[in-house]
Amino acid sequence: MSSFNRRFVLLGLPAGLAACGFAPAYAPGGAAHNLQGAVLVEAPNSRPGYLLTRHIEERLGRGERQVYGLGYSIILTEEAVAISRANVNTRYNLLGKVTYALRDLRSNAVVLSGQADSFTSYSASGTTVATQAAQRDAEARLMVILGDQILNRLTAEAGKLPA
């Protein structure tokens, strides 16, 4: 296929998506537009909670309209996945699970709940300071991954939420 043909296909892609009814979720009139500025995330009580809250608020806003409340519970565990010949752990998996519930603040009814889980890894083969920095970075990456899973579910179900 020549490069001219590929460009033609790429230029025709947006028109094809528009013809099938595709619309951005957060655009005005989009299914998830009503979530912007409407989700009040529970106040964090830990560093992982802060990182999760910050990521969700970066995407949805700070919840000024206070239509929905998002509560969550975070569980983090570590497991050693690599051990050197000297019997020293050199790599860890950081596993995370977030159980969440979205409530309608007017009726206090749970309108959506679920669970997100994933993992990241980090190396523990450097100095103590390097290992601690790698651990904190893995925790931050994990909270972004879990936050994105929650946001994807909220976006997918936004059209079914009470207005």
GROMACS elastic network, one bead per residue, 0.5 to 0.9 nm:
[ bonds ]
;  ai    aj funct       b0    kb
    1     4     6  0.81913   500
    1     5     6  0.63965   500
    1     6     6  0.70743   500
    2     5     6  0.54094   500
    2     6     6  0.66217   500
    2     7     6  0.89299   500
    3     6     6  0.50549   500
    3     7     6  0.62562   500
    3     8     6  0.86301   500
    4     7     6  0.52417   500
    4     8     6  0.63007   500
    4     9     6  0.88095   500
    5     9     6  0.62812   500
    5    10     6  0.86976   500
    6     9     6  0.50976   500
    6    10     6  0.61992   500
    6    11     6  0.85697   500
    7    10     6  0.50555   500
    7    11     6  0.60351   500
    7    12     6  0.85090   500
    8    11     6  0.51671   500
    8    12     6  0.61739   500
    8    13     6  0.87047   500
    9    12     6  0.51414   500
    9    13     6  0.62409   500
   10    13     6  0.52007   500
   10    14     6  0.78452   500
   11    14     6  0.67776   500
   11    15     6  0.78859   500
   12    15     6  0.54080   500
   12    16     6  0.62381   500
   12    17     6  0.88128   500
   13    16     6  0.50626   500
   13    17     6  0.62302   500
   13    18     6  0.86695   500
   14    17     6  0.50985   500
   14    18     6  0.61576   500
   14    19     6  0.85942   500
   15    18     6  0.51208   500
   15    19     6  0.61905   500
   15    20     6  0.88562   500
   16    19     6  0.51384   500
   16    20     6  0.65234   500
   16    22     6  0.89226   500
   17    20     6  0.53169   500
   17    21     6  0.67286   500
   17    22     6  0.54081   500
   17    23     6  0.82616   500
   18    21     6  0.54217   500
   18    22     6  0.52896   500
   18    23     6  0.71250   500
   19    22     6  0.73600   500
   23    26     6  0.87595   500
   23    27     6  0.75385   500
   23    29     6  0.88047   500
   23    30     6  0.65609   500
   23    31     6  0.87378   500
   24    27     6  0.53416   500
   24    28     6  0.86052   500
   24    29     6  0.89527   500
   24    30     6  0.60871   500
   24    31     6  0.82568   500
   24    32     6  0.87508   500
   25    28     6  0.84210   500
   25    29     6  0.82516   500
   25    31     6  0.52718   500
   25    32     6  0.51064   500
   25    33     6  0.65264   500
   25   155     6  0.70559   500
   25   156     6  0.86535   500
   25   158     6  0.89718   500
   26    29     6  0.79075   500
   26    30     6  0.54288   500
   26    31     6  0.69363   500
   26    32     6  0.51290   500
   26    34     6  0.81010   500
   26    35     6  0.81972   500
   26    36     6  0.75989   500
   26   155     6  0.84197   500
   27    30     6  0.50063   500
   27    31     6  0.82281   500
   27    32     6  0.78966   500
   27    33     6  0.60007   500
   28    31     6  0.86836   500
   28    32     6  0.89031   500
   28    33     6  0.59582   500
   28    34     6  0.87352   500
   29    32     6  0.83148   500
   29    33     6  0.64377   500
   29    34     6  0.85022   500
   30    33     6  0.52728   500
   30    34     6  0.81281   500
   30   159     6  0.86403   500
   31    34     6  0.72470   500
   31    35     6  0.87617   500
   31   155     6  0.74021   500
   31   156     6  0.81786   500
   31   157     6  0.84331   500
   31   158     6  0.57851   500
   31   160     6  0.87733   500
   32    35     6  0.54525   500
   32    36     6  0.74214   500
   32   154     6  0.78696   500
   32   155     6  0.53763   500
   32   156     6  0.78656   500
   32   157     6  0.82215   500
   32   158     6  0.50935   500
   32   159     6  0.67362   500
   33    36     6  0.56785   500
   33   155     6  0.89259   500
   33   158     6  0.83324   500
   34    37     6  0.79588   500
   34    38     6  0.69376   500
   34   158     6  0.76922   500
   34   159     6  0.88229   500
   34   163     6  0.76076   500
   35    38     6  0.50996   500
   35    39     6  0.62505   500
   35    60     6  0.66189   500
   35    61     6  0.87586   500
   35    63     6  0.86939   500
   35    67     6  0.85214   500
   35    68     6  0.83224   500
   35   154     6  0.83739   500
   35   155     6  0.81555   500
   35   158     6  0.73053   500
   36    39     6  0.72651   500
   36    59     6  0.81230   500
   36    61     6  0.60110   500
   36    62     6  0.86460   500
   36    63     6  0.76214   500
   36    65     6  0.89792   500
   37    40     6  0.79923   500
   37    57     6  0.84948   500
   37    60     6  0.58178   500
   37    62     6  0.57764   500
   37    64     6  0.55727   500
   37    65     6  0.59785   500
   37    66     6  0.76179   500
   37    67     6  0.86800   500
   38    60     6  0.77274   500
   38    61     6  0.76471   500
   38    62     6  0.77458   500
   38    64     6  0.63177   500
   38    66     6  0.50773   500
   38    67     6  0.50473   500
   38    68     6  0.60119   500
   38    69     6  0.83742   500
   39    57     6  0.83432   500
   39    60     6  0.71601   500
   39    61     6  0.76586   500
   39    62     6  0.71579   500
   39    64     6  0.79316   500
   39    65     6  0.76607   500
   39    66     6  0.59691   500
   39    67     6  0.62642   500
   39    69     6  0.55708   500
   39    70     6  0.65559   500
   39   102     6  0.84150   500
   40    43     6  0.88430   500
   40    57     6  0.85104   500
   40    61     6  0.87205   500
   40    62     6  0.64800   500
   40    64     6  0.73882   500
   40    65     6  0.81858   500
   40    66     6  0.55914   500
   40    67     6  0.75495   500
   40    68     6  0.60569   500
   40    70     6  0.60834   500
   40    71     6  0.88194   500
   41    44     6  0.85267   500
   41    53     6  0.63763   500
   41    56     6  0.78784   500
   41    57     6  0.75475   500
   41    62     6  0.77141   500
   41    63     6  0.72966   500
   41    68     6  0.84750   500
   41    69     6  0.58556   500
   41    71     6  0.64615   500
   41    72     6  0.85559   500
   42    49     6  0.89177   500
   42    53     6  0.75600   500
   42    69     6  0.70523   500
   42    70     6  0.58999   500
   42    71     6  0.52146   500
   42    72     6  0.72161   500
   43    49     6  0.79831   500
   43    50     6  0.78302   500
   43    53     6  0.75813   500
   43    71     6  0.86724   500
   44    47     6  0.76418   500
   44    48     6  0.80914   500
   44    51     6  0.84978   500
   44    52     6  0.83749   500
   44    53     6  0.68089   500
   45    48     6  0.84742   500
   45    49     6  0.61778   500
   45    50     6  0.71447   500
   46    49     6  0.50574   500
   46    50     6  0.61172   500
   46    51     6  0.86569   500
   47    51     6  0.61895   500
   47    52     6  0.86181   500
   47   139     6  0.89137   500
   47   140     6  0.89326   500
   48    51     6  0.50606   500
   48    52     6  0.61333   500
   48    53     6  0.85148   500
   48    74     6  0.76552   500
   48    76     6  0.88338   500
   48   139     6  0.69063   500
   48   140     6  0.72447   500
   48   142     6  0.88275   500
   48   143     6  0.65419   500
   49    52     6  0.51267   500
   49    53     6  0.60002   500
   49    54     6  0.84034   500
   49    72     6  0.85170   500
   49    73     6  0.83603   500
   49    74     6  0.72120   500
   49   143     6  0.81738   500
   50    53     6  0.51214   500
   50    54     6  0.59398   500
   50    55     6  0.85551   500
   51    54     6  0.51409   500
   51    55     6  0.62227   500
   51    56     6  0.87348   500
   51   139     6  0.86438   500
   51   140     6  0.64340   500
   51   143     6  0.61030   500
   51   144     6  0.75918   500
   51   147     6  0.89271   500
   52    55     6  0.52616   500
   52    56     6  0.63017   500
   52    57     6  0.86020   500
   52   140     6  0.83597   500
   52   142     6  0.89696   500
   52   143     6  0.51687   500
   52   144     6  0.66014   500
   52   146     6  0.76308   500
   52   147     6  0.57865   500
   53    56     6  0.52620   500
   53    57     6  0.60337   500
   53    58     6  0.84749   500
   53   143     6  0.89442   500
   53   147     6  0.80773   500
   54    57     6  0.51681   500
   54    58     6  0.60298   500
   54    59     6  0.87630   500
   55    58     6  0.51073   500
   55    59     6  0.65502   500
   55    60     6  0.87980   500
   55   143     6  0.78658   500
   55   144     6  0.63416   500
   55   147     6  0.64471   500
   55   148     6  0.82318   500
   56    59     6  0.52916   500
   56    60     6  0.60713   500
   56    61     6  0.76870   500
   56    62     6  0.86759   500
   56   144     6  0.85648   500
   56   147     6  0.61164   500
   56   148     6  0.78378   500
   56   150     6  0.84898   500
   56   151     6  0.71402   500
   57    60     6  0.50666   500
   57    62     6  0.52183   500
   57    63     6  0.77529   500
   58    61     6  0.57630   500
   58    62     6  0.77714   500
   59   151     6  0.82896   500
   60    63     6  0.76108   500
   60   151     6  0.86785   500
   61    64     6  0.78102   500
   62    65     6  0.87490   500
   62    66     6  0.89568   500
   63    66     6  0.52710   500
   63    67     6  0.77718   500
   63    68     6  0.80811   500
   63    69     6  0.85144   500
   64    67     6  0.86110   500
   65    68     6  0.85418   500
   66    69     6  0.70495   500
   66   105     6  0.71308   500
   67   103     6  0.85618   500
   67   104     6  0.62627   500
   67   105     6  0.56639   500
   67   106     6  0.71292   500
   67   163     6  0.86147   500
   68   102     6  0.64263   500
   68   103     6  0.54173   500
   68   105     6  0.52578   500
   68   106     6  0.81809   500
   68   108     6  0.88313   500
   69   101     6  0.80892   500
   69   102     6  0.55975   500
   69   103     6  0.50592   500
   69   104     6  0.65294   500
   69   105     6  0.61350   500
   69   108     6  0.86788   500
   70   100     6  0.69302   500
   70   101     6  0.57835   500
   70   103     6  0.64088   500
   71    99     6  0.84259   500
   71   100     6  0.55758   500
   71   101     6  0.53784   500
   71   102     6  0.65180   500
   71   103     6  0.80117   500
   72    98     6  0.64430   500
   72    99     6  0.55188   500
   72   101     6  0.64372   500
   72   102     6  0.88441   500
   73    97     6  0.81235   500
   73    98     6  0.54832   500
   73    99     6  0.52585   500
   73   100     6  0.64551   500
   74    96     6  0.71105   500
   74    97     6  0.58230   500
   74    99     6  0.67166   500
   74   100     6  0.87977   500
   75    95     6  0.81915   500
   75    96     6  0.57078   500
   75    97     6  0.52281   500
   75    98     6  0.64474   500
   75    99     6  0.86040   500
   76    94     6  0.68714   500
   76    95     6  0.56346   500
   76    97     6  0.65905   500
   76    98     6  0.88174   500
   76   139     6  0.88642   500
   77    93     6  0.82723   500
   77    94     6  0.58769   500
   77    95     6  0.52072   500
   77    96     6  0.65398   500
   77    97     6  0.89211   500
   78    92     6  0.64579   500
   78    93     6  0.56567   500
   78    95     6  0.60969   500
   78    96     6  0.88390   500
   79    91     6  0.86912   500
   79    92     6  0.55489   500
   79    93     6  0.53390   500
   79    94     6  0.67169   500
   79    95     6  0.78855   500
   80    83     6  0.73823   500
   80    89     6  0.61571   500
   80    90     6  0.77057   500
   80    91     6  0.60614   500
   80    93     6  0.64101   500
   81    89     6  0.75565   500
   81    90     6  0.78219   500
   81    91     6  0.56345   500
   81    92     6  0.53844   500
   81    93     6  0.65584   500
   81   121     6  0.89703   500
   82    88     6  0.83653   500
   82    89     6  0.57873   500
   82    90     6  0.54397   500
   82    91     6  0.50096   500
   82    92     6  0.70671   500
   83    86     6  0.78468   500
   83    87     6  0.57001   500
   83    88     6  0.53274   500
   83    90     6  0.56197   500
   83    91     6  0.73300   500
   84    87     6  0.52087   500
   84    88     6  0.52405   500
   84    89     6  0.63861   500
   84    90     6  0.65541   500
   85    88     6  0.73368   500
   86    89     6  0.89795   500
   88   125     6  0.87728   500
   89    92     6  0.75229   500
   89   124     6  0.69292   500
   89   125     6  0.78223   500
   90   122     6  0.87117   500
   90   123     6  0.59054   500
   90   126     6  0.84987   500
   91   121     6  0.70918   500
   91   122     6  0.58046   500
   91   124     6  0.52878   500
   91   125     6  0.71794   500
   92   120     6  0.84919   500
   92   121     6  0.55574   500
   92   122     6  0.55617   500
   92   123     6  0.64925   500
   92   124     6  0.72025   500
   92   135     6  0.87123   500
   93   119     6  0.65396   500
   93   120     6  0.57130   500
   93   122     6  0.66122   500
   93   138     6  0.88797   500
   94   118     6  0.86025   500
   94   119     6  0.54091   500
   94   120     6  0.52919   500
   94   121     6  0.57755   500
   94   122     6  0.77812   500
   94   135     6  0.83117   500
   94   138     6  0.71876   500
   94   139     6  0.73109   500
   94   142     6  0.78994   500
   95   117     6  0.75690   500
   95   118     6  0.60677   500
   95   120     6  0.67037   500
   95   121     6  0.85589   500
   95   142     6  0.80989   500
   96   116     6  0.81610   500
   96   117     6  0.55390   500
   96   118     6  0.56356   500
   96   119     6  0.58895   500
   96   120     6  0.85530   500
   96   139     6  0.88037   500
   96   142     6  0.70475   500
   96   143     6  0.81307   500
   96   146     6  0.78046   500
   97   115     6  0.69751   500
   97   116     6  0.56742   500
   97   118     6  0.67956   500
   97   119     6  0.87273   500
   97   146     6  0.77223   500
   98   114     6  0.84105   500
   98   115     6  0.55806   500
   98   116     6  0.51813   500
   98   117     6  0.63230   500
   98   146     6  0.70952   500
   98   147     6  0.88143   500
   98   150     6  0.87272   500
   99   113     6  0.76572   500
   99   114     6  0.59283   500
   99   116     6  0.65290   500
   99   117     6  0.86927   500
  100   112     6  0.83864   500
  100   113     6  0.55623   500
  100   114     6  0.55995   500
  100   115     6  0.61202   500
  100   116     6  0.81435   500
  100   150     6  0.80362   500
  101   110     6  0.64316   500
  101   111     6  0.76665   500
  101   112     6  0.57866   500
  101   114     6  0.65872   500
  101   115     6  0.87966   500
  102   109     6  0.85132   500
  102   110     6  0.57172   500
  102   111     6  0.58225   500
  102   112     6  0.50780   500
  102   113     6  0.60342   500
  102   154     6  0.86980   500
  103   106     6  0.86637   500
  103   107     6  0.81508   500
  103   108     6  0.57192   500
  103   109     6  0.53898   500
  103   111     6  0.55155   500
  103   112     6  0.70877   500
  103   113     6  0.86620   500
  104   107     6  0.57507   500
  104   108     6  0.52030   500
  104   109     6  0.55020   500
  104   110     6  0.63694   500
  104   111     6  0.64301   500
  104   161     6  0.87868   500
  104   162     6  0.77653   500
  105   109     6  0.74148   500
  106   109     6  0.81321   500
  107   110     6  0.87871   500
  108   111     6  0.89783   500
  110   113     6  0.71184   500
  111   161     6  0.67934   500
  111   162     6  0.79998   500
  112   154     6  0.80312   500
  112   157     6  0.81319   500
  112   161     6  0.81466   500
  114   150     6  0.82109   500
  114   153     6  0.85574   500
  115   149     6  0.88456   500
  115   150     6  0.78966   500
  116   145     6  0.89750   500
  116   146     6  0.58279   500
  116   147     6  0.82325   500
  116   149     6  0.61272   500
  116   150     6  0.65569   500
  117   145     6  0.86089   500
  117   146     6  0.63597   500
  117   149     6  0.82442   500
  118   142     6  0.71544   500
  118   145     6  0.72526   500
  118   146     6  0.67683   500
  119   138     6  0.87744   500
  119   142     6  0.63026   500
  119   145     6  0.84907   500
  119   146     6  0.89953   500
  120   138     6  0.59228   500
  120   139     6  0.77624   500
  120   141     6  0.72714   500
  120   142     6  0.60104   500
  121   134     6  0.88413   500
  121   135     6  0.82781   500
  121   138     6  0.63338   500
  122   131     6  0.79313   500
  122   134     6  0.57534   500
  122   135     6  0.61263   500
  122   137     6  0.82663   500
  122   138     6  0.61788   500
  123   126     6  0.75221   500
  123   130     6  0.87918   500
  123   131     6  0.66252   500
  123   134     6  0.66690   500
  123   135     6  0.79885   500
  124   127     6  0.77986   500
  124   128     6  0.79900   500
  124   130     6  0.77153   500
  124   132     6  0.82285   500
  124   134     6  0.76561   500
  124   135     6  0.82872   500
  125   128     6  0.87393   500
  125   130     6  0.84797   500
  125   131     6  0.71155   500
  126   129     6  0.79681   500
  126   130     6  0.56861   500
  126   131     6  0.60109   500
  127   130     6  0.50859   500
  127   131     6  0.60969   500
  127   132     6  0.85861   500
  128   131     6  0.51119   500
  128   132     6  0.61821   500
  128   133     6  0.86089   500
  129   132     6  0.51386   500
  129   133     6  0.61593   500
  129   134     6  0.85732   500
  130   133     6  0.50708   500
  130   134     6  0.60817   500
  130   135     6  0.85347   500
  131   134     6  0.50249   500
  131   135     6  0.60754   500
  131   136     6  0.86477   500
  132   136     6  0.62073   500
  132   137     6  0.85567   500
  133   136     6  0.51751   500
  133   137     6  0.61161   500
  133   138     6  0.85688   500
  134   137     6  0.50502   500
  134   138     6  0.60897   500
  134   139     6  0.85884   500
  135   138     6  0.51029   500
  135   139     6  0.62330   500
  135   140     6  0.87340   500
  136   139     6  0.50208   500
  136   140     6  0.62631   500
  136   141     6  0.86817   500
  137   140     6  0.50648   500
  137   141     6  0.61774   500
  137   142     6  0.85242   500
  138   141     6  0.50792   500
  138   142     6  0.60342   500
  138   143     6  0.86418   500
  139   142     6  0.50841   500
  139   143     6  0.62812   500
  139   144     6  0.88113   500
  140   143     6  0.52487   500
  140   144     6  0.64764   500
  140   145     6  0.88329   500
  141   144     6  0.52056   500
  141   145     6  0.63311   500
  141   146     6  0.87475   500
  142   145     6  0.50549   500
  142   146     6  0.61508   500
  142   147     6  0.83991   500
  143   146     6  0.50864   500
  143   147     6  0.58197   500
  143   148     6  0.83996   500
  144   148     6  0.60228   500
  144   149     6  0.86095   500
  145   148     6  0.51981   500
  145   149     6  0.63904   500
  145   150     6  0.88628   500
  146   149     6  0.50833   500
  146   150     6  0.63665   500
  146   151     6  0.86456   500
  147   150     6  0.51270   500
  147   151     6  0.61014   500
  147   152     6  0.85369   500
  148   152     6  0.59497   500
  148   153     6  0.85457   500
  149   152     6  0.51347   500
  149   153     6  0.63511   500
  149   154     6  0.87090   500
  150   153     6  0.52233   500
  150   154     6  0.62155   500
  150   155     6  0.85881   500
  151   155     6  0.59752   500
  151   156     6  0.84530   500
  152   155     6  0.50716   500
  152   156     6  0.60536   500
  152   157     6  0.85982   500
  153   156     6  0.50478   500
  153   157     6  0.61345   500
  153   158     6  0.83307   500
  154   157     6  0.52419   500
  154   158     6  0.56918   500
  155   158     6  0.51152   500
  155   159     6  0.80648   500
  156   159     6  0.74548   500
  156   160     6  0.88183   500
  157   160     6  0.55526   500
  157   161     6  0.67779   500
  158   161     6  0.53288   500
  158   162     6  0.86650   500
  159   162     6  0.83194   500
  159   163     6  0.89168   500
  160   163     6  0.87680   500
